[in-house]
Amino acid sequence: MEQYDARVDTFIEKAPDFAKPILEYIREIVHETSPLLMETVKWGFPFFDYKGPVCQMAAFKEHCSFGFWKATLLNDPYHALSIGDGSAGSFGRITKIDDLPSKEILQDFIRQAIVLNEDGKKISTAVKKAAVPKAELVIPEYFTAFLTTYPNASLNFDRSSYSHKKEYVEWILEVKTEATRIKRMTTAAEWISEGKSRHWKYRPPGPLKGE
């Protein structure tokens, strides 16, 4: 594994214009902090590894994120970490460089994360899953508008989990004709109004809810 990965260059080039300087800044700080960190790409996002994942960055339509794989194990006397939203990394949604903590704080976290990997510290599978950035889900405006014509559909959809929303959106987007799309949206709206997931027939009964 090389210190720099051409796939990360490609990721930055394809990122929205506002995100490019943020991603370049993070990348520069990471490598300045330690030459041990090697770039790679996992789940479509740039990662910096040393004896396992150390940190990762991502860019979405309106924000960037920067997170640590073992963020829950880091010592944070600065109260700088914000953990919980998979798409927002360890510092919340980043729209400009000033949204990040200072360079010194970031470097402290990076060094801590390297030591955690050197010492073989483990985190639970559930925490690992939460650390992976989620791709931003783009919901077509026509589908959002369609749901408003059915009682409770919009409310239930807003309250549903990321995975349940994604299942419905992908089902709507995969069709090739307008007639089929309308038919599926009608079915989806009816099911969502009743609190059902896309694959409700194959799952135990229960309302749509966040996961």
Backbone hydrogen bonds, N-H to C=O, Kabsch-Sander energy under -0.5 kcal/mol:
donor,donor_aa,acceptor,acceptor_aa,energy
8,V,5,D,-1.5
9,D,5,D,-1.1
10,T,6,A,-2.0
11,F,7,R,-2.1
12,I,8,V,-2.4
13,E,9,D,-2.4
14,K,10,T,-1.9
15,A,11,F,-0.6
15,A,12,I,-0.8
19,A,16,P,-1.1
20,K,16,P,-1.2
22,I,18,F,-0.5
23,L,19,A,-2.7
24,E,20,K,-2.5
25,Y,21,P,-2.0
26,I,22,I,-2.4
27,R,23,L,-2.5
28,E,24,E,-2.3
29,I,25,Y,-2.3
30,V,26,I,-2.5
31,H,27,R,-2.0
32,E,28,E,-2.2
33,T,29,I,-2.1
34,S,30,V,-1.6
37,L,34,S,-1.1
38,M,49,D,-2.8
39,E,2,E,-0.8
39,E,3,Q,-0.9
40,T,47,F,-2.0
42,K,45,F,-2.5
45,F,42,K,-2.3
47,F,40,T,-3.0
48,F,55,C,-2.9
49,D,38,M,-3.3
49,D,47,F,-0.5
50,Y,52,G,-2.9
54,V,48,F,-2.3
55,C,48,F,-1.5
56,Q,67,G,-2.6
57,M,46,P,-2.1
58,A,65,S,-2.2
60,F,63,H,-3.1
64,C,94,I,-3.1
65,S,58,A,-2.3
67,G,56,Q,-2.8
69,W,54,V,-1.5
70,K,54,V,-0.5
71,A,68,F,-1.5
73,L,70,K,-1.9
74,L,71,A,-1.3
76,D,74,L,-0.6
79,H,76,D,-1.1
82,S,90,S,-3.6
86,G,84,G,-0.7
88,A,85,D,-1.8
89,G,86,G,-0.7
90,S,66,F,-2.3
91,F,88,A,-0.9
92,G,82,S,-0.7
92,G,88,A,-0.6
94,I,64,C,-2.5
95,T,93,R,-0.6
99,D,96,K,-2.0
100,L,97,I,-2.0
106,L,102,S,-2.4
107,Q,103,K,-2.5
108,D,104,E,-1.8
109,F,105,I,-2.3
110,I,106,L,-2.4
111,R,107,Q,-2.5
112,Q,108,D,-2.4
113,A,109,F,-2.6
114,I,110,I,-2.0
115,V,111,R,-2.1
116,L,112,Q,-2.2
117,N,113,A,-1.6
118,E,114,I,-2.4
119,D,115,V,-2.5
120,G,117,N,-0.8
121,K,116,L,-2.5
128,K,124,S,-2.1
129,K,125,T,-2.3
130,A,126,A,-1.7
131,A,127,V,-1.4
132,V,128,K,-0.8
132,V,129,K,-0.7
138,V,136,E,-0.6
139,I,137,L,-0.7
143,F,140,P,-0.6
144,T,140,P,-1.9
145,A,141,E,-2.6
146,F,142,Y,-1.8
147,L,143,F,-2.0
148,T,144,T,-0.8
148,T,145,A,-0.6
149,T,146,F,-1.5
150,Y,147,L,-1.7
153,A,150,Y,-1.3
154,S,147,L,-0.6
154,S,150,Y,-0.6
156,N,152,N,-2.8
157,F,153,A,-2.5
158,D,154,S,-2.4
159,R,155,L,-1.7
160,S,156,N,-0.9
160,S,157,F,-0.6
161,S,209,K,-1.0
165,K,161,S,-2.3
166,K,162,Y,-2.5
167,E,163,S,-2.0
168,Y,164,H,-1.6
169,V,165,K,-2.7
170,E,166,K,-2.7
171,W,167,E,-1.6
172,I,168,Y,-2.0
173,L,169,V,-2.4
174,E,170,E,-1.6
175,V,172,I,-0.7
181,R,177,T,-1.9
182,I,178,E,-2.5
183,K,179,A,-2.0
184,R,180,T,-2.5
185,M,181,R,-2.7
186,T,182,I,-2.3
187,T,183,K,-2.1
188,A,184,R,-3.1
189,A,185,M,-2.8
190,E,186,T,-2.0
191,W,187,T,-2.5
192,I,188,A,-3.1
193,S,189,A,-2.2
194,E,190,E,-1.2
195,G,192,I,-1.7
196,K,191,W,-2.9
200,W,197,S,-1.5
202,Y,199,H,-1.9
203,R,200,W,-1.1
208,L,195,G,-0.6
